[in-house]
Amino acid sequence: MYYQKEIILHPYPRGFHIITNEIEEAVPEIKKIKIGLAHIFIKHTSASLTINENVSPDVRSDLQKFFGRLVPDDTPYFEHTLEGADDMSAHVKSSLLGQSLTIPIMNGRLNLGTWQGIYLGEHRHHGGARKIVVTLIGE
């Protein structure tokens, strides 16, 4: 079985946000797969996807602080500045974290660890709605 769907996430503020439930609710076809893979791809260059702890909000806050210090806005040597002070730093963060995830599916569920969740990394102050393509492969 192959299935693909594009979903649109509502706009999020800058930071890291757990979107696991949104993806599962938007793609109920996952429930039909006993064994397979979900490939999740974000169609943007200033946002990212990653997997991390899904319980403590401190993790999301700490990640935002870390990446803000690692790649600050208004870095003086950035040349790509026409779209705002947060644009090039968002591109760098997106490149560091990546735009896609592959997650196993087992018995109709994403086979994540107990404390794992799918994060949207929104690296712009006003990134807007984000498009995600979910591709399912399995039986």
Secondary structure, DSSP 8 states (H G I E B T S, - for coil): -EEEEEEEE----SEEEE-HHHHHHH-GGGGG-SEEEEEEEE--SSEEEEEEESS-HHHHHHHHHHHHHHS-TT-TT----TT-TTHHHHHHHHHHH-SEEEEEEETTEE---TTEEEEEEE-STT---EEEEEEEEE-
